[in-house]
Amino acid sequence: MFCTEITHDAIPHGRKQDVYCVVDNKANEQLRLQGKRSNFDDDCGVWESSGTATTKFPYLQQYDGNGKLRLKRVFYRDNTYCYEKVVSGKRTYIPYNPQPERDSVITLCRYYTRQKHNPLFRKRVSYAIDSGRSGFAVVEYAGRIEQPPAHANNKFRQSEYVRTPAATMKRIREEVTTSTQP
């Protein structure tokens, strides 16, 4: 999984219907090292926070006959990389022989969520967590986006709700704690 696309500093604003973008993920790597959650701010309103999933699986990097890099899901059983085979309806894990080189296996994390008011509009964020292969994330949007509803606490203005970006909230917190009162 090597980045050959244009990498954005953040998820770009604008319509997100069946599209993807590649974003810089270094700030999220630092958050994860501190035991905090990753943050992929966008302008799509509110995303579900319950009922979402994050997966973390190893993948073998292989080149196909056309020289294109492909990822193949592998399984790590008893300190051995294996491939899965279904025999008579039962899953079996067969060790690779020879075992793949450690640097040809990456661990890929994928975060899945859906929009709160429109469960058919989904977001998937994929990123590698192995050192030397990280630094970016692929953010994918699938489905048709609908106009988000107005904020529930909004009694007068019927504008859509857009979450304040985490970077803005962090900057406000820092300025509040460092500013001096006259």
C-alpha positions as CSV (number, residue, x, y, z in Angstrom):
1,M,0.0,0.0,0.0
2,F,2.1,2.8,-1.3
3,C,0.7,6.3,-1.9
4,T,0.9,7.4,-5.5
5,E,-2.1,9.8,-5.2
6,I,-2.2,13.5,-4.2
7,T,-2.2,13.6,-0.4
8,H,-4.4,16.3,1.2
9,D,-3.6,17.8,4.6
10,A,-7.3,17.2,5.6
11,I,-10.4,15.8,3.9
12,P,-11.4,18.3,1.3
13,H,-14.7,20.2,1.5
14,G,-17.4,19.5,-1.1
15,R,-19.7,16.8,-2.3
16,K,-18.7,13.3,-1.3
17,Q,-20.7,10.7,-3.2
18,D,-18.9,7.5,-4.2
19,V,-15.5,9.2,-4.0
20,Y,-12.2,8.7,-2.1
21,C,-9.3,10.9,-1.1
22,V,-5.8,10.3,0.4
23,V,-5.1,12.4,3.5
24,D,-2.0,12.9,5.7
25,N,-2.4,10.7,8.7
26,K,0.7,11.7,10.8
27,A,-1.4,13.7,13.3
28,N,-3.7,10.7,13.9
29,E,-0.6,8.5,14.4
30,Q,0.5,10.8,17.2
31,L,-3.0,10.7,18.7
32,R,-3.0,6.9,18.7
33,L,0.5,6.8,20.3
34,Q,-1.0,8.9,23.2
35,G,-3.9,6.4,23.5
36,K,-6.4,8.8,21.9
37,R,-8.8,8.2,19.0
38,S,-8.0,9.1,15.4
39,N,-9.9,12.1,13.9
40,F,-11.0,12.3,10.3
41,D,-13.1,15.5,10.2
42,D,-15.3,16.2,7.2
43,D,-18.2,18.4,6.2
44,C,-20.8,15.6,6.0
45,G,-22.6,16.2,9.3
46,V,-22.9,13.7,12.1
47,W,-21.6,10.1,11.9
48,E,-22.7,7.2,14.0
49,S,-20.5,6.6,17.0
50,S,-22.1,3.3,18.1
51,G,-22.5,0.3,15.9
52,T,-19.3,1.2,14.0
53,A,-16.4,-1.2,13.4
54,T,-12.7,-1.0,13.2
55,T,-10.7,-4.0,11.9
56,K,-7.0,-4.7,12.0
57,F,-5.7,-7.5,9.8
58,P,-2.4,-8.5,8.2
59,Y,-2.1,-8.4,4.4
60,L,0.6,-9.9,2.2
61,Q,1.9,-7.5,-0.5
62,Q,2.2,-9.4,-3.8
63,Y,2.7,-8.3,-7.4
64,D,0.4,-9.8,-9.9
65,G,1.3,-10.8,-13.5
66,N,1.0,-7.2,-14.7
67,G,3.4,-5.8,-12.1
68,K,0.6,-4.3,-10.1
69,L,0.8,-4.4,-6.3
70,R,-2.0,-6.4,-4.7
71,L,-2.9,-7.1,-1.0
72,K,-3.9,-10.6,0.1
73,R,-5.4,-11.3,3.5
74,V,-3.3,-13.6,5.6
75,F,-3.8,-15.1,9.0
76,Y,-1.3,-15.3,11.8
77,R,-1.7,-18.6,13.7
78,D,0.9,-20.2,16.1
79,N,3.6,-17.7,15.0
80,T,3.1,-18.6,11.4
81,Y,1.5,-16.8,8.4
82,C,-1.2,-18.9,6.9
83,Y,-3.9,-18.7,4.2
84,E,-7.5,-19.7,4.8
85,K,-9.1,-22.6,2.9
86,V,-12.7,-23.9,3.4
87,V,-12.9,-27.7,3.4
88,S,-16.3,-29.3,3.8
89,G,-17.7,-26.1,5.2
90,K,-14.9,-25.8,7.8
91,R,-12.2,-23.2,7.8
92,T,-8.7,-24.5,7.9
93,Y,-5.4,-22.5,8.0
94,I,-2.5,-23.7,5.9
95,P,0.9,-22.3,6.6
96,Y,2.8,-20.6,3.7
97,N,5.9,-22.5,2.7
98,P,8.2,-20.7,2.6
99,Q,7.0,-18.1,5.1
100,P,6.7,-14.6,3.7
101,E,9.3,-12.0,4.6
102,R,8.2,-9.8,7.5
103,D,8.6,-6.6,5.5
104,S,6.2,-8.0,2.8
105,V,3.3,-8.2,5.4
106,I,1.5,-5.0,6.5
107,T,-1.2,-4.5,9.1
108,L,-4.1,-2.6,7.7
109,C,-6.7,-0.9,9.9
110,R,-10.1,-0.1,8.5
111,Y,-12.7,2.1,10.3
112,Y,-16.3,1.8,9.1
113,T,-19.2,4.2,10.0
114,R,-22.4,5.4,8.5
115,Q,-24.1,8.8,8.6
116,K,-26.5,9.2,11.5
117,H,-29.5,10.5,9.6
118,N,-28.8,8.4,6.4
119,P,-27.4,4.9,7.1
120,L,-27.0,4.2,3.4
121,F,-24.3,6.8,3.2
122,R,-21.1,5.2,4.5
123,K,-17.5,6.1,5.2
124,R,-14.5,3.8,5.3
125,V,-11.0,4.9,6.4
126,S,-8.0,2.6,5.7
127,Y,-4.5,3.1,7.0
128,A,-1.4,1.0,7.6
129,I,0.0,0.9,11.2
130,D,3.4,-0.7,10.4
131,S,6.3,1.6,10.7
132,G,7.7,2.8,7.4
133,R,4.5,2.3,5.6
134,S,2.2,4.7,7.4
135,G,1.7,8.4,7.1
136,F,-1.4,8.5,5.0
137,A,-5.0,7.3,5.1
138,V,-7.5,6.5,2.3
139,V,-11.0,7.9,3.1
140,E,-13.8,6.5,1.0
141,Y,-17.4,7.6,0.8
142,A,-20.1,5.3,-0.6
143,G,-23.8,6.0,-1.3
144,R,-25.8,9.1,-1.8
145,I,-25.5,11.9,0.6
146,E,-28.7,13.7,1.7
147,Q,-29.1,17.1,3.2
148,P,-28.4,16.8,6.9
149,P,-31.2,17.9,9.3
150,A,-30.9,21.1,11.2
151,H,-29.2,21.0,14.6
152,A,-31.6,19.6,17.2
153,N,-30.9,22.5,19.7
154,N,-31.5,25.1,16.9
155,K,-34.9,26.7,17.5
156,F,-34.7,29.6,15.0
157,R,-32.3,29.0,12.2
158,Q,-32.7,25.9,10.1
159,S,-29.1,25.5,8.9
160,E,-27.5,22.1,8.7
161,Y,-25.3,20.9,11.6
162,V,-21.6,20.7,10.8
163,R,-19.3,19.5,13.5
164,T,-16.5,21.9,14.5
165,P,-13.2,20.5,13.3
166,A,-10.9,19.0,16.1
167,A,-8.0,21.2,15.1
168,T,-10.2,24.3,15.7
169,M,-11.3,23.0,19.1
170,K,-7.6,22.2,20.0
171,R,-6.5,25.7,19.0
172,I,-9.3,27.3,21.1
173,R,-8.4,25.2,24.1
174,E,-4.7,26.2,23.8
175,E,-5.5,29.9,23.4
176,V,-7.9,29.9,26.4
177,T,-5.3,28.3,28.7
178,T,-2.4,30.5,27.5
179,S,-4.1,33.9,27.1
180,T,-3.8,36.4,30.0
181,Q,-6.7,38.3,31.4
182,P,-6.4,42.2,31.2
